[in-house]
Amino acid sequence: MSVSGKPRKKSEELRSHRWFGVDDLRSFGHRSRAYQIGFGREDFAGKPVIGIINTWSDINPCHTHFRQRAEEVKRGIWQAGGFPLELPAISLSEPFQKPSTMLYRNLLAMETEEMLRSYPLDGAVLMGGCDKTTPALIMGATSMNIPSIFLPAGPMLRGHWRGQTLGSGSDAWKYWAEKRAGNIDDNDWREIEEGIARSPGHCMTMGTASTMGAIAEVLGLTLSGASSIPAPDSSHSRMATRTGRRIVEMVWDDLKPRDVLSAASFDNAVTLAMAVGGSTNCIIHLVAMAGRAGIDLPLSRFDMFSRKVPVIANLRPNGKFLMADFYFAGGLRALLGELAPMLELGCATVSGKTLGEDIAGARNNEPDVIRPLDNPISGPGGLCVLFGNLAPNGAVMKPAAADPRLAKHTGPAVVFDDYNDMAARIDDPDLDVTADSVLVLRNSGPQGGPGMPEWGMLPVPKKLLAQGVRDMVRISDARMSGTSYGTCILHVSPESYVGGPLALVRSGDMIALDVAERRLDLLVSDAELAARRANWKAPPPRYERGYGVMFAQHITQAERGCDFDYLHAGPATPEPEIH
């Protein structure tokens, strides 16, 4: 019996046998074309065929090392007696792709699922790291449900500027505010620009990429310790080869994503997200990933863990350190060791062992980087979920990265109808705004953005920056970068573009935020809101052809993970007939 509890597979039971092992005309064609490529029968006959789903591209800086890593994965697959085939997939490059990579997350998920189904693959190595790539690959592999293992890209090296350590994203927002305030000049800004991102790999703060890599690991979908290794480190190369070896064994054991993913493993992922003060984006992705596994993960579940799990990762944007410090402190294994009393340690992982067995013996080398539970960097509530008449279906924020004085605040709204309106007016000296104002951005959600761009960290108006203001309450139906910080209320649902309450807010309306009570309310009477709703008119569609139409017709709102409604778990799609 295999570690999955199933009989160990025989070669004639492999999916690929239907393509390569049958004595008929069609298999003749498959084998002859393999010979055409340059492979011999001894390369593939009776061996697991492993698809390496590689999201490398010239325009994705997070994945520039993936050409080499793919070869190292292949080495491991060959070593273990498998047959590797590299398949390129769409590369969701967070810095460059517009209007948002979130518009295309589901497209990569669909591409991954259909590639795994339509080709003669027995297992898959999923190579990703840049923000939306990780959930997309996992969503597609979960829906297809053949043995799959995730290979995280790893964080880049830390940045430097004039003796200061720079963190990608976090310090970009910080120093942009200082430039707008006149505290640094163009030459300073150019030096920061050239020194903030110095190597392959994703953001080295606990932004979305680091959060999702850690989540993939605690869900049991990576080798233990894989998500913490910096991209340029030689350990990353060795991890890639070990990943290649492991997927071959997983095929023989028939260990699939849905054998690993469970309600308990998703509870572990939510617990981890709270403990690292992770990106608010992880909430949307976790809901979508759980949905592909047939697991309901409501926002109320996040808030339940929010109220009891402290933040113990002292990492930017909430804390002091960067991901390289985290790695040398012991990485995710060490953090999970500290967090163990709050985890379900019996959950399965792709190692064939339980999570508890995977982290046994983990050591915390730097207790200021990875804090023990009795000495957190902040108490429970690293992420939280808000409800109220302004967010009937929920909104999210990251109190750990916000100014504590704003946790309970009431102020007048300053409303921007869309991003262009905000960009045109935010620095107008005549803008009617004070430090007590509440900035509101609408028409930036899943439909309105479109694709729910990372616009939710609205800039503080220039005239307030000059007064020393660095944080204020900001509300939108957008997302924000996981590397960002501030009192930003995000993912307001339903979004304004489809007539959610955010569409009804007017400048001057009073808005009340109460983090402790998890409330977000527009202090306007029900009768007045009803009158405004009666006068509201739906905007025209963003798209009239192509992928955008499909997106608009089927995208769900934030609390349901922004997945396509027809991609949630359901009846299995049949295997393709081979004719």
N, C-alpha and C positions, 0 to 999 in steps of 0.2 A: 504494500500500500504506500502511496505517496504521502507527503506531509499535508496535502489538502484533504486527506481522507478518501481519496479516489484511487482506484487501481492505476498503477503507473502505465502510461500509454505505450502501445506498440506502434512501430513505424507505420503500419498500414492503417492506423487510426488517426494519423495526422491529417489536418485539413489539406495540406499541400499534396498528399497522396492522390487526391482526386484530380489534380493537375498533372503531376509528374509520374505517378506510379501505376497508372492504369494502362492496359495493353489495347489501345484503340487509336484511331486516326487523330483525334483531338490531342491526346497526350503525346503522340508522335510530334505534333506541331509544337507543343510546349517544350519538349526536350530539345528538338532541333533548334529552336530559337535560343534556348539557353546555351547550346553549343555555339550558335552564331555570336553570342556575346563574348565567348571565350571560356565558359565554364565547361567542365567535364562531368560525366555521370558520377564520378567519385566525389564531386563537390556537393551534389544535392541528393543523391539517391538515398532514401531512407533517413534523411536528416531533417530536423526541424528547420523550417524556413522562417527567418526572423526579419521582419520589416523594421528598418531604422527610420523613423519619421523625423526628418531633420528640418528644422525651421531656420536654418542658416540663410542669410542673404547679405549682399554687399551693403544694404541700407539698414541693417540691424546691428548696431554696435554691441548690444548685449550678447550676441551670438557669433561674433567674428571668429571665435576659437572652435566653432562647431565643425568646420571642415576637418580639423585635426582630431577632434573628439570622436567623430564618426568613424575614422580609421581605427581609433583605439577601441571603440565598441566592437567593431568588426573583428579585431584581434581576439577579444575575449570570446566572441561567438565561435570563431574558428577553433580556438583552444578547447571549447566545450563540446565540439562536434556538431555545431550548427552551421547553417548556410545563410550568411547575411546579405540582405538586399537593401540598399539605401534608397529611400523615396522622399523627394523634397515636398514640402508643404508650404502653404502661404506663410510668410514671415510677418508677424504683427509687430512692427517696429514702433514702440511707444513714442519716441521723440519725433518721428517724421510723418506717420500716417494720419491723415485728416479725413473727416472732422474728428475722428476718435477711433482708436483700435477697438473700442467696445462695440462699434458698429459691425465689426468683422469677427468678433470672438466666436459667434455661432457659426459663421461660415467656415472657420478653421475646424470647429468641432464636427461639423457635417463632413468636411473633407476627410478628416481623420477617420471617422466612422466608416465612410464609404470606401476609402482606400483599404482599410483593414478587412472589409467584407469582400471586396471585388477582386483582390489579388490573392495568390496562393500563399498566404501567410499563416503560420502557426502561432506566432507570438510577435510582440512589438516592443521596441525601445523607443520611448517618447522623449525627444530632445527639445527642451524648452526652458524658459526662464523669464524672458521679458513679459511684463505684467499679465496680459490676457492670454498669452501662449500656454501657460501652465493649466489654468482651468479648462481652456478649450481642448487641449490634448486629452486631459483626463475625462472630460465630458464625452468626447467621441469614443475613447477606448472603453469607457463604462457602458455606453450604449451598445457597442459591438460585442464586448465581453469575451475577448480572447486573451490569453495570458499577456500581460503588459506590465512594464516597469518604467518609471519616470526617471530621467536623467536631468537633474537641475543644472542650469548654466553656471550658477555660482556668482557671488558678488565681485565687483571690480575692486582694484586697489583703492586705498583712501586718497583723497585729493590733498593738495598743499597750496598755500599762498602766504608768503612772507612769514613763515614760521607757524602758521595756523593750519590746523587740520580741517579740510573741507569735506562735507558730505553731499553727495549728488542730490539734487532736488532741494533738500532742506536749506542748504546754504545759498542756493540760487535764489530762492524766495527771500531769504534774509537780506542778502546783499543787494538785490534789486530794490527792496524797500529803502535801503540806505542810499542807493544811488538816486532814487527819486526824491529822497529827502535832502540831497545835496551833500551827503557826508563822505562819499567816495566819488572819484572822477572817472572819466572815460578810460584812462590808462589803467587804473585799478581794476575796473570792470573787465577790461580785456585780459589782464593777467589772471583774474579769477576764472574767466571763460576758458583759458588755455590750461588751467591747472586742476579743474574740478573733476575731470573724468580721464583717468590716465591708463586704462588697460581694458581688455575685453571683460565682459561680465555685466551683470545688471547692477542697479543702484545699491550702494554699500551701506545705506541706511535701512532701517526697518520699514521700508516702503512696501508697496504692493508686491513687487517681485520677491523680496526676501520673505514677506509674510506668506505668500502662496507657496514658495519653496518649502518653508517650514511646515505648512499645512499638508503638503503632499507627503512629507516624511512622517508626520504624526498620524496621518491617515493610513500609513503602512504601505505606501506606493513607491518608496525609494529604498535603496540600501540605507541602513542605519548610519547616520552621520553625514549623508551625502549632501544635504542642502546647505551646510555651513561652509564648505570648502571654497576658498576664493578661486575665481576662475583661472588665474594664471599659475596657481600653485601646482607643483608636480603631483601632489596627492589627487588633484582633480583628474589628471590623466589616468592614474591607477584606478580611481573609482570608476571611470568610464569602462575600463577593461573588465573590472569585476562585474559591472552591470551587464556587460555582454555575456559573460560566463553564466551569470545567474538566470538570465531570461531563458537560456536553453534548458536549464533544469526545471524552470517553472512550466515550460511546455510539456515536458515529460510527466510532471506532476499534475498538469491541468489546473494550475493555480491561477484563477481569473480575478479581475477587479472586484466583481461582486462577491467573491469569496472573502475578500479583505474588507470591503466597505460595509459598514453596519451603522445602525443608529448610535451605538456606543462609540464607534470610531469618529463619527461626526461630532458627538459631544466632546471627545478629546480635542478635535480640531477647534471647536468654539472656545474651549478652555484655554488652549494654547494661544489663540488670537487675543484673548483678554490678557494673558500673562505677558505677552510681548508688546502690548499696546499697539497691536497690528493695524494695518491699513483698513479704513472703513470700507474700501472696495471688497475686502475679503467676504463681507457679509453677503453681497450680491452673488459672488462666485460660489460660496459654500451652499447657498440655497439652490443654485442651479445644478451644482455637482451632485448634491443629495437627491435632487429630483430625478436625475438620470439613473440613480440607483434605486428609485422607488421609495425614497425616504422623505417624509415630510419634515421640513426644518423651518418652523415659523419664527418670525422675529421675536416672539415672546420667549423662545428658547434662548436666544442670544442674551436677552435682558436678564433672564434667570441666572446665567453664568456671570454676567456683568456685575451683579450685586454681590458676588462672593469671591471672585478671583482677583487677586491683586496683580499689579504690574511688577514683574521681577526682572525684566530685561532692561538694563540701563543703556538703551540704544536710541540714537536720534531717529525721529524728531522729538521723542518724548524725553530722552535722557542725554547722556554725554558721549557714548562710545559709538564705534562703527563695526561693521560686520567682521572685519579682520580681527579686531579685538575679541569679538564674540567667539570666533573660531578658535583662537589661541586660549581662550578661557575654558574651552571644552565643547563649544558649539551646542547644537540643539540637544545632543545626547545629555550633556551636563544640565541644561535647563530642564529637560524632561525628568531628569533625576531629582532635581529640586521640587518639581511640580508633581511628582509621582503620587503623593497622597490624594491629589484631586483628579487623577486619571483612572480610566478603566484599562488596567495593564494586561488584561487577558485578550485584548484585540489582536487579530491576526495581522501579519505583515507579509510583504513579498519575500522576506528572508526565509519564510517557512517556520519562523518562530513567532512568539507573541511579542507585543510591544515591551512588556516587562523584561522578557529575556533579552531583547535587543539593547536595552539601556542598562542592563545589569553591569555594575562596575564602572559606570560613567563617573567622571571626576570633575568637579568644579575647581578650576585653577585660579580663578579671579572672582572672588565673591563680591567685588564692587561692580563688575560687569554683569554677572549673573547672580542676582541677589537671592538669598534664601527666603522662604515664605514669611519668616518672622521679621524680615528687614527689607520690605519692598521699596521700590522708588516711589510708588504711590499706592493708595488703597484700591479697593474694588472700583470698577467703573472705567477701565481703560478705553473701552468702547461702550456706547449705550444707545438705546432705542427710545425715541420719543413718540408720543401720540398726543392728539388734541384736535381741535376743530380746524387747525391749519394743516394737519397731517393725519387724517383719519386712518390711513393704512400704514402709517409709520414714517419716521425719518430717523437718520442716524447721525451721531457725532462722536468725536474722540476727546472726551474731557481731559485725558492725560496730556494732551498737547494744546490745551486751551488755557487762557488766563482764568485762574480760579475765581477772581472777583466777578466774572461774567456768568458764573454758573446759575445765578438767579438774577434775572435782568428784565426790565420792561422799558421799551423805548419806541419812538416813532419810526415807522417804515420809510425808507427811501427806495423807491421801486424802479428797477430797470427792466424794460420789456424783453430784452434779449442781450446777447453779448455785445453786439455792435452799439447798442444804446448805452450800455455800461462803459465800454471803452471810450465813447465820445464824450461822456459827461463826468466820469469819475474824478478827473483832476481839474474840473472847471472851478475856478475860485468862487464862483457864485452858487455852487451846489449847496442846497439847504441841508447841511449835515453837521452833526456834532459827534463827539465820542460816544454819546448815549444812543445815537441812531442805530437802527437795525437795517443793514443793507439787504435788499431782496432782489434776486435775479430769477426771472422765470423764462419759460420756453427753452429750457436747456436739459430736459429729461430724455428718456429713451426715444420718444417720438419728436420732441421739440428741438433737440440739439442739432441734427438728429444723432442718435447713438450715445446720448448721455455723456458728453465730453467732460473733461476735468476742469471745469470752470468755477467750481464751488468755492475755491479759496479766493474770493473777490479781493482785489487790492484795497488796502486802506487808502482813502482819498489823500491826495498829496498835501492838501492844506492841514489835514490832521497829522500826517507824518511829521510835518514841520513843527507841530506842537508837542511831539514826543509820543503820540499814540501809535502803538504797534499791534493792537488787537481790538476787535470789536465784533459784535454779533453779526453774522452773515448767514443768510438762508437762501437755499436754492433747491431745485429739483435735479441739479447736476450732481456729478461726483467731484472729488478732488484727488490730487495726487497723494498717494500714501506717504510720500516724503514730506508733505506739507504739514502745517500746524495752524493753530488759531481756533477761535470759537466759531466754527463753521458747521452749520446744520445742513445736512445733505440728504439726497435721495427722497425728498418730500414726495409722498404718494397719496392720492393720484397726482400725476404731474399736471402742470398748468396747461400744457398744450391740448390735453383731452378734457379740460374743464375742471381740474382739481381746484381746491380752495385757493391755492397760490395765485390762480388767475384772477381772483376777485380782490386781492389786496390793492389798496391805493396808498400813495404817499401820504404820510401823516397818521395813518391808522396805527394804533398802539398794538405791539406784539409782546407777549410775555413768554419768557423761557424760564423753566425751572428744572434743572438737571436732576436734582434729588427726587423730585416728584415725577420725572420723565414726562414733562408736559411742554407742549408748544401750542400756544393759542393766539388767535387773532381776536382782539377785544372789540369786536363789532357784533351788534345784535343779530340774532337769527333772522329777524324780519329784513334788516338791511342787506344781509348776505343773500337772502332769497331774491330780493329785488335786483341786486347786482347779477345774480345768476340768470335771471330771466332776460337780462339784456346782453349776456355774453354770447358771442358768436364764434363758432369753431373756425380756426384758421384753415387755409387751404393745405392740401397734402404737400409734404416736402418733396416727394418723388412721384413721377408719373410713369416711370418705366424701370425695368431692370431689378437688380437685387434690392434696391431701396424700397420698391413697392412690396416685395415679399417681406422685408423687414417690418415695414409699417403695419402690414396686415396681421402679422403673427407674433410680434414682440410682446412679452408680458411686462408688467410694471415691476418696479424695483423689489418689492417685497416677495415677488415670485421668481426672482433671480434673473430677470431680463432674458430668459431663454425663449426660444420659439415654442408656442403652445403645442405644436405637434411633435416636439422632440422630447417631451417629458416621458418618463418610463411608461411602457405599455406593452402590448403583445410583441413578441420577438419578430424581427424581420427575417424571413427565411433565407437560408444560404442560397447563393446563386446557382442556377443550373448550369452545367458545363456542356455546351453543344458546339 
